[in-house]
């Protein structure tokens, strides 16, 4: 079981929205140290919080941030961007891929040596739009679908290194990012609680709100998950035969 209490946690995009709620929830659960990754300036009164100011799309800044962390148990890739578009502007798609896909990859790679030492966990905050695109934000949906594939690949590749990888399939949440989306929304606090519940219960795929929970059973027994398990078994068999 991956316990938050007494652990060292890194959260990107920790200054607002779900990221800020995750930070507060980690503290509430007794985390020993919480590293708050943020692009802008940020301050927190709790002495357990260390602010790391860096842009997840900048490899040099990301590596510098990783060098400031002596040990890490849980990495939460939460930083993201959602821009309304119609796929007519390639730059909008590239911006969201830079943050939502390559940012997740770059941060994970930078902090992976620390997680390997502790047998830690990677938590990628994705979206239900990764499974079915939301037409008003198609580029965001594409970036999250790519990040879901990245997450499943990380899960398979890092298992042998003792690192768990969790996919968080979040539905609409009441944050600044979704303020223009007219739909029932979960609170960031309830999402944060469900995320860490899922991490502590070692759930591979976490459904932290009522909308995402409605698809949980179908997802866990659906063709994508079945195929993921079959691929994992094939990879394990191939590794055993070559050993």
N, C-alpha and C positions, 0 to 999 in steps of 0.2 A: 504494500500500500504506500502510495506517495503522499506523505503528510505535509501540509503547509506549515504547521506549527514547527518552529525551530529551523525552518529552511531559509535558503537564500533565493529570492525570486526577482527576475528581471521582467519588466513589462514595458513594451514600446507603446507610444501614444498614450502615456499615463497621465497626462495633464487634464484630460476632459473625457466626457462621455463614458463609454464602457471601460476604457482604460483607467480613468480615475476611480470608477466603482470597483474595478479589480484590485487597484492599489489599496483602497480602504478595506476591502474584504480580506486581502492577504494579511493586512495588519490586524484585523479583528480576529483572524484565526491564529495569530501568534507567530507570524513569520519573524525570523530573527533579523533579516535585512531585506529591504525591498529597493531595488534599483529602478528608478523612474526614468525611462527613456522619453525624451521630448525634443522636438525640433526648436521650440522657443524657450524662453526663460520660464522657470517654474520653481516654486518654493513650497515646502511642506513642513509643518511644525513638529512632526514626529521624528525623533532622533534616529529612528531605524531606517528612515528614507534617505537614500542618496540619489541626487538628481544627476543624470548623465545627458548632457545636451548634445544631440547628434541627429543627422539626417539619415534615415535608413537607406536612402538611394545613393549615399556617398560612401564608397568602400573604405576610404582612408579614415573618415570620421567614425565609421562603425568599428573598425579595427582598434582605433584609439579608445573608444568606449569599452571594448572588451578587455583591453589591457588594464583598465581601472577596476576590474572585478576580480577579486582573489579566488572566489569559489561560487558555484552556482548549482542550484538544484532544479529550478523550474524556469524555463524561458517562455514567456507569453508574447507571441508575435501578434500584436493587436493594432499597431499603426496601420491606417488605411486611408484611402481617399475614394469618394464617390461623386462623380460628375454626371449630370444629366446630359444626354447626347442622343444622336440618331445615327452614329457610326459614319457620319460624313466627314469628320475631321480626324485624320489618323493621329494627330498629336494628342488628342484627348485619350485615345486608346493607349498610346505609348506611355502617357503620364500615369495612367492607372496600372498598367503592367509594371512600370518602374517601381511603384510603391507596393502594390498588392501582391505581386509575384516575385520580382527580383529583390525587393526589400526583404521579404520573408526569407528568401534563399540566402541573401548576404548576411543577415543578422544571425541566422541559424549557423552558418558556416563559421562565423567569427566566434561565437560562443560555444560551439560544439566541443572543443577540447575540455572546457570546464565541465560540461554536462557528462562527457564520457568518464571523467574522473569520479563523479559522484553517482553515476547510474541514474541520471536525472531525466527530466521530461521536457519535451517541446510541445507547446500548445499553440496551434494556429487558429486564430479567430477568423473564420470564413463567413459564409452567408448561405441561406437557402437558395439565393440566386446562383450559387455555384452549380446547383443541380438542374434548375430550370431558369433561363434568363428572364429578367424583368424588363419588358420592352422600353420603359422610360429611362433605364440606365443599362443599355446593352453592353457598353464597353466595360463598365464595372462588373457586370455578370460574367463576361468573358475572362476578365482578370481573376475573378474568384474561382471560376471553373478551372483555370490553369493552376491556381494555388491549391485547389483540392487535389488535383493530380500530383502536384509537387508533394503535398502532405502524405499521400498514400505511398509515393515513392520513398520519401524519407522514412516512413514507418517500416517499410521492408528492408531498406538499406542499413538503418541504424539499430535494428533489433539485436544484431550480433554484437553491437557495442554497448548493449545494456541501456539504451536510451529509448524511452517510450515516446511516441508521437501521437498527439490527440488532434482530431479535427473537430472544431466547434462550428456547427451549422446554425447560425443565428438568424432568427426572423427579425421583423421590424422592431426596432428599439427606439425609445424616446430620447434621442440625442440630437445635437445640432446637425449632424450629418443627414438625418432623415426628417428634419423639421418640415420639409415641403412635400413629404409623402403622406397622403391622407389615408391612413389605415390604422387599425388597432395596433398598439405598440406595447411591448413589455418595458418595464423600468430597467435602467442600467444596473441597479442594485440587485434585482432578482436574477438578471442574467449572470452577473458576477458570482452570486452564490451558487447557481447551477453549474457554472464552469468549474469552480473549484471542487464542488461535490463530485463532478465527473472525473476530475483529475485524481482526487483522493480515492475514488472507487475504481480507478484504472479502466475507465470506459474509453475505448478507442475513439468512438464517435459520440460527441456530446450534443444534445438537443436542449438548449437552455431556456426555451420559452414555449408558450402554448402552440404557436404556429408550427414551429419546428418539431415539437413533440408529436404532432399529428402525423408526421411522416416517419417517425422513428422506427416503428415496427416494420413498415414496408422496406425501409432502407436497410435495416439490419439483416433482413432475409431476402433482399432483392438481388437481381443478377449482378450488379456492380460489386456488392460485398462478397457474394459467392465467388465471383471471378477473382477478386483480390485474394481470397483465401487459397484458391486453387493455384494462383501464381506464386504465392508465398510457399506453398508446399512443394511446387516444382523447383523453386530456387533453393530451398533447403535440401532437397534430394540431390540436386546438382552439386551443391557445396559439399555434401557428405561423400558423394562418389569421387570427387576430385581430391579429397583430403588424404 
